[in-house]
């Protein structure tokens, strides 16, 4: 295991691949997968054979960002939630006031 800056690790990995082409699969796993990962792997076996998943090259946030922008556009979900909570509060307060109305039938003023 080697630690360091990504560019330095990539240049070391490329040097190892060039120096020992028979020893390694000629691919740096993690260099381009899902836009580039924090972990880089070299292997003498195919990566699927050692349990690493086959990943695409499109960054994962690229899939979720349009969904988030669509959901939170114009601040609609929070406004909808606040409207729903306000409506529930109004409904339950109205219902509570009906049951708590005092009974003045037995009281007489002098």
Residue frames relative to the residue before (quaternion, step in Angstrom):
aa qw qx qy qz dx dy dz
X 1.0000 0.0000 0.0000 0.0000 0.00 0.00 0.00
X 0.0847 -0.7926 0.6039 0.0030 3.54 -0.92 0.98
X 0.2021 -0.7699 0.5970 0.1003 3.55 -1.02 0.87
X 0.3636 0.7342 -0.5342 0.2084 3.55 -1.18 0.48
X 0.7009 -0.4080 0.3501 0.4687 3.52 -1.30 -0.25
X 0.6324 -0.5843 0.3610 0.3581 3.53 -1.06 0.81
X 0.6762 0.4978 -0.3059 0.4488 3.61 0.82 -0.93
X 0.6482 0.5014 -0.3210 0.4747 3.59 1.02 -0.76
X 0.6493 0.5127 -0.3142 0.4656 3.59 0.98 -0.81
X 0.6439 0.5148 -0.3194 0.4673 3.58 1.01 -0.79
X 0.6691 0.4805 -0.3178 0.4695 3.60 0.91 -0.81
X 0.6215 0.5188 -0.3420 0.4771 3.63 1.06 -0.68
X 0.6588 0.5074 -0.3100 0.4609 3.60 0.93 -0.88
X 0.6542 0.5013 -0.3184 0.4682 3.59 0.95 -0.82
X 0.6321 0.5244 -0.3290 0.4661 3.58 1.05 -0.75
X 0.6523 0.5033 -0.3146 0.4715 3.60 0.98 -0.79
X 0.6436 0.5155 -0.3242 0.4637 3.58 0.99 -0.82
X 0.6812 0.4822 -0.2882 0.4695 3.60 0.98 -0.83
X 0.6844 0.4958 -0.2888 0.4499 3.59 0.99 -0.82
X 0.8079 0.1437 -0.0451 0.5697 3.59 1.05 -0.76
X 0.0285 -0.8460 0.5322 0.0130 3.62 0.49 1.10
X 0.6453 0.5197 -0.3284 0.4535 3.60 1.14 -0.50
X 0.6594 0.5363 -0.3014 0.4321 3.58 1.16 -0.51
X 0.8049 0.2722 -0.1035 0.5170 3.60 0.98 -0.83
X 0.5006 -0.5464 0.5634 0.3653 3.53 -1.33 0.43
X 0.4224 -0.7436 0.4622 0.2345 3.58 -0.79 0.97
X 0.5697 0.5214 -0.4162 0.4800 3.52 0.60 1.23
X 0.2628 -0.7248 0.6142 0.1682 3.56 -1.05 0.79
X 0.2607 -0.7818 0.5484 0.1419 3.57 -0.31 1.26
X 0.7571 0.3335 -0.2825 0.4856 3.55 -0.77 1.10
X 0.5197 0.6414 -0.4209 0.3759 3.57 1.24 -0.22
X 0.8250 0.1279 -0.0371 0.5492 3.58 0.88 -0.94
X 0.4806 0.6736 -0.4458 0.3414 3.61 1.18 -0.27
X 0.8498 -0.0493 -0.0583 0.5216 3.55 -0.97 1.05
X 0.7512 -0.4102 0.2021 0.4761 3.53 0.92 0.96
X 0.6401 -0.4782 0.3298 0.5028 3.60 1.26 -0.06
X 0.1671 -0.8097 0.5588 0.0649 3.55 -0.75 1.04
X 0.6123 -0.5507 0.4235 0.3775 3.56 -1.32 0.09
X 0.7148 0.3733 -0.2253 0.5468 3.57 1.26 -0.37
X 0.1236 -0.7725 0.6207 0.0522 3.55 -1.00 0.89
X 0.1127 -0.8122 0.5721 0.0212 3.57 -0.93 0.93
X 0.1109 -0.7077 0.6911 0.0965 3.49 -1.29 0.67
X 0.0021 0.8134 -0.5804 0.0382 3.58 -1.00 0.78
X 0.4170 -0.6798 0.5396 0.2698 3.52 -1.25 0.52
X 0.6944 0.3821 -0.2477 0.5573 3.58 1.33 -0.24
X 0.6134 -0.5206 0.4134 0.4264 3.60 -1.15 0.39
X 0.5815 -0.6465 0.3763 0.3199 3.56 -0.92 0.93
X 0.6199 0.5301 -0.3490 0.4614 3.61 1.06 -0.65
X 0.6401 0.5451 -0.3184 0.4379 3.58 1.10 -0.69
X 0.7214 0.3938 -0.2551 0.5094 3.61 1.10 -0.52
X 0.6680 -0.5675 0.2762 0.3943 3.57 1.26 0.36
X 0.5107 0.6147 -0.4506 0.3978 3.60 1.18 0.18
X 0.4541 -0.7165 0.4529 0.2745 3.60 -0.80 0.94
X 0.4742 -0.6167 0.5388 0.3233 3.54 -1.26 0.47
X 0.0538 -0.8198 0.5695 -0.0278 3.55 -0.46 1.23
X 0.4818 -0.6448 0.5085 0.3057 3.54 -1.20 0.54
X 0.5625 -0.6196 0.4386 0.3275 3.54 -1.30 0.00
X 0.5431 0.6135 -0.4024 0.4084 3.60 1.27 -0.15
X 0.4722 -0.6823 0.4705 0.3001 3.64 -0.79 0.95
X 0.5588 -0.6439 0.4196 0.3116 3.58 -0.95 0.91
X 0.6424 0.5197 -0.3605 0.4329 3.69 0.86 -0.70
X 0.5641 0.6085 -0.3779 0.4107 3.58 1.20 -0.45
X 0.6460 0.5026 -0.3147 0.4806 3.58 1.21 -0.46
X 0.7518 0.4196 -0.2195 0.4588 3.59 0.92 -0.88
X 0.5703 0.6348 -0.3796 0.3574 3.60 1.07 -0.63
X 0.6745 0.4741 -0.3323 0.4581 3.68 0.79 -0.80
X 0.6178 0.5363 -0.3481 0.4578 3.60 1.07 -0.67
X 0.6677 0.4973 -0.3019 0.4645 3.58 0.89 -0.92
X 0.6544 0.5004 -0.3221 0.4665 3.58 0.95 -0.81
X 0.6537 0.5043 -0.3225 0.4630 3.60 0.99 -0.73
X 0.6695 0.5018 -0.3067 0.4537 3.59 0.95 -0.84
X 0.8043 0.3213 -0.1519 0.4762 3.58 0.78 -0.99
X 0.3401 0.7389 -0.5135 0.2731 3.57 1.21 0.32
X 0.8510 0.0674 -0.1024 0.5106 3.55 -0.95 0.95
X 0.5373 -0.6706 0.3946 0.3254 3.61 1.16 0.57
X 0.2652 0.8241 -0.4703 0.1711 3.62 1.18 0.50
X 0.6704 0.4972 -0.3522 0.4234 3.69 0.71 -0.78
X 0.6694 0.4663 -0.3385 0.4688 3.64 0.83 -0.76
X 0.6388 0.5120 -0.3386 0.4639 3.61 0.99 -0.73
X 0.6353 0.5214 -0.3222 0.4699 3.58 1.03 -0.77
X 0.6514 0.5071 -0.3131 0.4695 3.58 0.96 -0.85
X 0.6707 0.4858 -0.3035 0.4712 3.60 0.88 -0.89
X 0.6280 0.5230 -0.3383 0.4665 3.60 1.02 -0.69
X 0.6515 0.5080 -0.3094 0.4709 3.57 0.95 -0.87
X 0.6757 0.4815 -0.3000 0.4707 3.60 0.87 -0.88
X 0.6363 0.5167 -0.3262 0.4709 3.60 1.03 -0.75
X 0.6489 0.5120 -0.3126 0.4680 3.59 1.00 -0.81
X 0.6505 0.5001 -0.3167 0.4759 3.58 0.96 -0.79
X 0.6417 0.5161 -0.3230 0.4663 3.58 0.97 -0.83
X 0.6483 0.5072 -0.3176 0.4708 3.61 0.92 -0.86
X 0.6614 0.5180 -0.3082 0.4464 3.62 0.89 -0.93
X 0.7260 0.4319 -0.2616 0.4668 3.59 0.79 -0.97
X 0.6175 0.5210 -0.3559 0.4697 3.62 1.07 -0.57
X 0.6372 0.5214 -0.3212 0.4679 3.59 0.99 -0.82
X 0.6675 0.4971 -0.2892 0.4729 3.57 0.96 -0.88
X 0.6545 0.5087 -0.3102 0.4653 3.59 1.00 -0.79
X 0.6412 0.5231 -0.3301 0.4542 3.62 0.98 -0.76
X 0.6114 0.5494 -0.3481 0.4507 3.61 1.06 -0.67
X 0.7248 0.4329 -0.2504 0.4739 3.59 0.88 -0.87
X 0.7173 0.4407 -0.2558 0.4753 3.62 1.13 -0.43
X 0.3949 0.7167 -0.5047 0.2751 3.65 1.12 0.18
X 0.4331 -0.7190 0.4781 0.2588 3.60 -0.75 1.02
X 0.3671 -0.7049 0.5680 0.2137 3.53 -1.20 0.63
X 0.1163 -0.8283 0.5477 0.0210 3.61 -0.41 1.26
X 0.3804 0.7624 -0.4683 0.2339 3.65 1.16 0.14
X 0.7347 0.4282 -0.2475 0.4643 3.58 0.98 -0.73
X 0.6113 0.5668 -0.3568 0.4216 3.60 1.20 -0.16
X 0.0952 -0.7774 0.6201 0.0462 3.56 -1.03 0.87
X 0.2913 -0.7421 0.5730 0.1899 3.53 -1.02 0.70
X 0.2945 -0.7773 0.5317 0.1622 3.56 -0.99 0.78
